[in-house]
Every structure is written in C-alpha cells, then in structure tokens.
C-alpha cells in the first residue's frame, strides 16, 4: 500500500504520510504518531512532578507532626519509609481514576481495557505500572510509547487511547495488533 497517497486515518492529512509509522498496527502520519507519543510522555512527566510534590508535602507534614509529638529520629525515618511505600503504591495505581492520572487528563489520553473499552481499574493500573520498578525499564517503556503498547499494557490487557480520537478504529477495543 502506498502511504504517500493515502490520508492519515486520524487527521485525514496526506502531508506527513510519506514517513508513516505504525500505531497499534495501523499506519498513521508521523505528526500523529509523535503527537500521541509526546502526549503520553508529557502525561508521565506531569505525573512524576505531581507525585514528587505531593510526596514532599506529605512527608514534610508527617515529619513535622511526628517531631512535634516527640517521636525519635529513627521513628520518624521509619514513618518516612512506610509513607514512601504507600505513596509509591498510590503512584502505581494512578491510572485508575476513570482511566486517567492527572497528567493523562491534562494531556488528553486515557487507559482502557483492551477488550471491553472500559476505563482501567485499580488492579490493571497497578499491573501496567509495575514494570516501572525494574531498573532501566522506564527507558525501555519510553521507547515503546510510540508504537502504542508498552510492557505493562500486555500484562494488564490495557491500552492508552487519545481521547480526541477515542471512537476511531485505531483506539477501539480488541485492536491489539
């Protein structure tokens, strides 16, 4: 198939189809391909920043409260470790709020179940973010974002969709190419 004459299935433009790239098994123009990837990367960046800010504020408040209550330095450190694990668990479940983390909501993307099309739940969100615990895996995941599925999506039977094109065949459920 000559992609230079075929319009992009998302934006309907022919202009950038000479360097078409596969997204969930469909050839899309390079502009849509990279725009989708950039939205996903931007959402992850925003989520990391928000998580860091919230973690700092909560840890500071907890440390101050524990310090004023007379806890020892080691007790405050243990409280910090426990809080860190709890907040990281919350970060791993960040996509369970109607399939969107705060970053995804701002960037116009959403996580759905690849079979049913329903928003991602707590369990699926945790599974899809679990690979990020492995050292260097975030770098691999960043590379995989362009093609659509990333390692955690396979484990959780999920996929990320572009809300603007949510009803398009590329982002429809059961499209797991």
C-alpha positions as a LaTeX table, in Angstrom:
\begin{tabular}{lrrr}
\hline
Residue & $x$ (\AA) & $y$ (\AA) & $z$ (\AA) \\
\hline
Unk1 & 0.00 & 0.00 & 0.00 \\
Unk2 & 1.39 & 3.39 & $-0.99$ \\
Unk3 & 1.11 & 5.52 & 2.12 \\
Unk4 & 2.13 & 8.69 & 0.27 \\
Unk5 & $-1.30$ & 8.93 & $-1.41$ \\
Unk6 & $-3.39$ & 7.62 & 1.50 \\
Unk7 & $-4.56$ & 10.13 & 4.09 \\
Unk8 & $-3.74$ & 9.56 & 7.73 \\
Unk9 & $-6.61$ & 7.66 & 9.37 \\
Unk10 & $-6.51$ & 10.05 & 12.35 \\
Unk11 & $-6.00$ & 13.57 & 10.99 \\
Unk12 & $-7.01$ & 12.84 & 7.35 \\
Unk13 & $-3.92$ & 14.68 & 6.06 \\
Unk14 & $-1.67$ & 13.29 & 3.31 \\
Unk15 & 1.17 & 15.72 & 4.01 \\
Unk16 & 3.11 & 13.61 & 6.55 \\
Unk17 & 2.21 & 10.12 & 5.30 \\
Unk18 & 5.47 & 9.75 & 3.35 \\
Unk19 & 7.04 & 8.77 & 6.69 \\
Unk20 & 4.08 & 6.85 & 8.11 \\
Unk21 & 4.62 & 4.87 & 11.30 \\
Unk22 & 2.63 & 2.02 & 12.89 \\
Unk23 & 0.38 & 2.83 & 15.85 \\
Unk24 & $-1.48$ & $-0.19$ & 17.24 \\
Unk25 & $-0.87$ & $-1.89$ & 13.90 \\
Unk26 & $-2.26$ & 0.95 & 11.73 \\
Unk27 & $-0.11$ & 3.27 & 9.65 \\
Unk28 & $-0.52$ & 6.89 & 10.74 \\
Unk29 & 1.32 & 10.02 & 9.68 \\
Unk30 & 4.47 & 10.92 & 11.55 \\
Unk31 & 2.79 & 14.01 & 13.00 \\
Unk32 & 0.00 & 11.98 & 14.67 \\
Unk33 & 2.45 & 9.24 & 15.67 \\
Unk34 & 4.75 & 11.60 & 17.51 \\
Unk35 & 1.91 & 13.74 & 18.86 \\
Unk36 & 0.41 & 10.67 & 20.55 \\
Unk37 & 3.80 & 9.60 & 21.92 \\
Unk38 & 4.51 & 13.13 & 23.19 \\
Unk39 & 1.14 & 13.25 & 24.94 \\
Unk40 & 1.95 & 10.00 & 26.74 \\
Unk41 & 5.45 & 11.17 & 27.68 \\
Unk42 & 4.12 & 14.54 & 28.81 \\
Unk43 & 1.49 & 12.83 & 30.95 \\
Unk44 & 4.14 & 10.67 & 32.61 \\
Unk45 & 6.34 & 13.70 & 33.26 \\
Unk46 & 3.43 & 15.63 & 34.82 \\
Unk47 & 2.55 & 12.62 & 36.98 \\
Unk48 & 6.14 & 12.30 & 38.22 \\
Unk49 & 6.29 & 16.01 & 39.08 \\
Unk50 & 2.90 & 15.91 & 40.86 \\
Unk51 & 3.90 & 12.76 & 42.75 \\
Unk52 & 7.19 & 14.34 & 43.87 \\
Unk53 & 5.45 & 17.50 & 45.07 \\
Unk54 & 2.73 & 15.59 & 46.92 \\
Unk55 & 5.30 & 13.19 & 48.42 \\
Unk56 & 7.41 & 16.10 & 49.66 \\
Unk57 & 4.48 & 17.96 & 51.18 \\
Unk58 & 3.01 & 14.89 & 52.87 \\
Unk59 & 6.42 & 13.73 & 54.14 \\
Unk60 & 7.22 & 17.19 & 55.46 \\
Unk61 & 3.87 & 17.42 & 57.25 \\
Unk62 & 4.22 & 13.90 & 58.67 \\
Unk63 & 7.80 & 14.51 & 59.78 \\
Unk64 & 6.86 & 17.80 & 61.43 \\
Unk65 & 3.86 & 16.26 & 63.18 \\
Unk66 & 5.89 & 13.28 & 64.38 \\
Unk67 & 8.72 & 15.56 & 65.52 \\
Unk68 & 6.35 & 17.79 & 67.47 \\
Unk69 & 4.73 & 14.70 & 69.00 \\
Unk70 & 8.04 & 13.57 & 70.44 \\
Unk71 & 8.93 & 10.69 & 68.09 \\
Unk72 & 12.60 & 9.78 & 67.91 \\
Unk73 & 14.67 & 10.37 & 64.79 \\
Unk74 & 14.57 & 6.64 & 63.94 \\
Unk75 & 10.79 & 6.60 & 64.44 \\
Unk76 & 10.42 & 9.49 & 62.00 \\
Unk77 & 12.66 & 7.69 & 59.50 \\
Unk78 & 10.56 & 4.52 & 59.74 \\
Unk79 & 7.43 & 6.64 & 59.27 \\
Unk80 & 9.04 & 8.15 & 56.18 \\
Unk81 & 9.81 & 4.72 & 54.72 \\
Unk82 & 6.26 & 3.49 & 55.33 \\
Unk83 & 4.85 & 6.67 & 53.81 \\
Unk84 & 7.15 & 6.29 & 50.79 \\
Unk85 & 5.93 & 2.76 & 50.11 \\
Unk86 & 2.30 & 3.82 & 50.48 \\
Unk87 & 2.72 & 6.79 & 48.17 \\
Unk88 & 4.56 & 4.68 & 45.60 \\
Unk89 & 1.70 & 2.18 & 45.71 \\
Unk90 & $-0.67$ & 5.07 & 45.05 \\
Unk91 & 1.55 & 6.19 & 42.15 \\
Unk92 & 1.34 & 2.70 & 40.62 \\
Unk93 & $-2.46$ & 2.95 & 40.74 \\
Unk94 & $-2.54$ & 6.45 & 39.24 \\
Unk95 & $-4.46$ & 5.44 & 36.10 \\
Unk96 & $-7.46$ & 4.01 & 37.95 \\
Unk97 & $-9.34$ & 7.30 & 38.23 \\
Unk98 & $-11.67$ & 6.88 & 35.23 \\
Unk99 & $-8.65$ & 5.56 & 33.32 \\
Unk100 & $-6.71$ & 8.77 & 33.82 \\
Unk101 & $-3.98$ & 10.06 & 36.01 \\
Unk102 & $-3.82$ & 13.83 & 36.46 \\
Unk103 & $-1.15$ & 14.01 & 33.73 \\
Unk104 & $-3.17$ & 11.88 & 31.33 \\
Unk105 & $-6.24$ & 14.04 & 31.92 \\
Unk106 & $-4.25$ & 17.19 & 31.11 \\
Unk107 & $-2.66$ & 15.62 & 28.02 \\
Unk108 & $-5.86$ & 14.14 & 26.58 \\
Unk109 & $-5.08$ & 10.43 & 26.87 \\
Unk110 & $-6.79$ & 7.65 & 28.78 \\
Unk111 & $-6.16$ & 3.99 & 29.73 \\
Unk112 & $-8.86$ & 1.49 & 28.79 \\
Unk113 & $-9.29$ & $-2.27$ & 28.98 \\
Unk114 & $-8.19$ & $-3.53$ & 25.55 \\
Unk115 & $-11.09$ & $-5.97$ & 25.33 \\
Unk116 & $-14.07$ & $-4.15$ & 26.82 \\
Unk117 & $-13.14$ & $-0.50$ & 26.29 \\
Unk118 & $-13.98$ & 0.30 & 29.92 \\
Unk119 & $-11.73$ & 2.59 & 31.94 \\
Unk120 & $-8.72$ & 0.99 & 33.60 \\
Unk121 & $-9.35$ & $-0.22$ & 37.16 \\
Unk122 & $-7.10$ & $-0.33$ & 40.22 \\
Unk123 & $-5.70$ & $-3.83$ & 39.55 \\
Unk124 & $-4.99$ & $-3.18$ & 35.88 \\
Unk125 & $-3.43$ & 0.19 & 36.69 \\
Unk126 & $-1.12$ & $-1.42$ & 39.26 \\
Unk127 & $-0.13$ & $-4.21$ & 36.82 \\
Unk128 & 0.60 & $-1.82$ & 33.96 \\
Unk129 & 2.84 & 0.37 & 36.12 \\
Unk130 & 4.60 & $-2.48$ & 37.94 \\
Unk131 & 7.36 & $-2.87$ & 35.29 \\
Unk132 & 8.50 & 0.67 & 36.09 \\
Unk133 & 10.03 & $-0.74$ & 39.29 \\
Unk134 & 12.67 & $-2.60$ & 37.27 \\
Unk135 & 15.88 & $-0.57$ & 36.81 \\
Unk136 & 16.19 & 0.94 & 33.31 \\
Unk137 & 12.68 & $-0.26$ & 32.40 \\
Unk138 & 11.35 & 3.34 & 32.27 \\
Unk139 & 13.79 & 3.97 & 29.40 \\
Unk140 & 12.51 & 0.92 & 27.52 \\
Unk141 & 8.93 & 1.94 & 28.22 \\
Unk142 & 9.64 & 5.44 & 26.88 \\
Unk143 & 10.76 & 3.89 & 23.59 \\
Unk144 & 7.69 & 1.63 & 23.44 \\
Unk145 & 5.24 & 4.52 & 23.88 \\
Unk146 & 5.42 & 5.45 & 20.21 \\
Unk147 & 4.10 & 2.12 & 18.97 \\
Unk148 & 1.13 & 2.07 & 21.34 \\
Unk149 & 1.50 & $-0.92$ & 23.65 \\
Unk150 & 4.19 & $-0.98$ & 26.30 \\
Unk151 & 5.28 & $-3.84$ & 28.54 \\
Unk152 & 2.73 & $-3.17$ & 31.28 \\
Unk153 & $-0.15$ & $-2.91$ & 28.83 \\
Unk154 & 0.26 & $-6.54$ & 27.84 \\
Unk155 & 0.24 & $-7.66$ & 31.47 \\
Unk156 & $-2.88$ & $-5.70$ & 32.30 \\
Unk157 & $-4.75$ & $-6.11$ & 28.98 \\
Unk158 & $-4.90$ & $-2.33$ & 28.64 \\
Unk159 & $-4.17$ & 0.26 & 26.02 \\
Unk160 & $-3.80$ & 4.01 & 26.00 \\
Unk161 & $-6.12$ & 5.95 & 23.74 \\
Unk162 & $-6.12$ & 9.52 & 22.51 \\
Unk163 & $-9.43$ & 10.91 & 23.80 \\
Unk164 & $-9.78$ & 13.19 & 20.75 \\
Unk165 & $-9.94$ & 10.07 & 18.56 \\
Unk166 & $-11.50$ & 7.69 & 21.10 \\
Unk167 & $-14.11$ & 6.42 & 18.65 \\
Unk168 & $-11.59$ & 5.73 & 15.89 \\
Unk169 & $-10.82$ & 2.12 & 14.90 \\
Unk170 & $-7.17$ & 2.53 & 15.94 \\
Unk171 & $-8.19$ & 3.08 & 19.56 \\
Unk172 & $-11.18$ & 0.78 & 19.67 \\
Unk173 & $-11.23$ & $-2.25$ & 21.99 \\
Unk174 & $-9.98$ & $-5.63$ & 20.74 \\
Unk175 & $-7.50$ & $-3.91$ & 18.45 \\
Unk176 & $-4.39$ & $-5.48$ & 19.96 \\
Unk177 & $-2.05$ & $-5.52$ & 16.99 \\
\hline
\end{tabular}
